[in-house]
Amino acid sequence: MRHIVTVQDAVTAFESWMEPTDAELDAIDREMPVILADVDLLDAQIMTLDRVPTEFDERRIRRARRRALAARVAQLNQTAGVSLPGGAA
């Protein structure tokens, strides 16, 4: 016979010291424009999954793809002069 145990330990295992650090939150803030641009691109692509894309849909996807690419380029340009911790190059 197998005993059923609660998942109390697994649920309460996440203590306050496991919260994201300030550096991790800053990294998320720096990546947020890229994340939002990717979400816009996915939204544009999802809208066309169940139907034939119209010319307007194709333009929307192209614009969203360009915004996502521009956000990635801007992020790379911002981080180009920043040195990474730990001596990584």
C-alpha positions, 0 to 999 in steps of 0.5 A: 500500500502506498501512502499519499503525502501532501506536497506541503514541502514542495509548495513551501520550499520557495522561501523569500531568499529565492526571489529574483535579485535586483540584477535579475530584475534589471535584466528583465527590465532591459529585455522587456522591449524585446519581449513585448515586441515578440508578443506583438509578433505572436499576436499578429501570427496567431490571428491568422492561424484559422483563416487565410491572411489578408493583405492587412494581416500580412502588413501587420505581421511584417510591421511586427517582425520589423519591430521585433528585429529593431528591439533586438538590435537596440538591445544588442547596441545597448549591451555592446559596451557593457562588460559581463560579470565573471570576466565573460567576453 
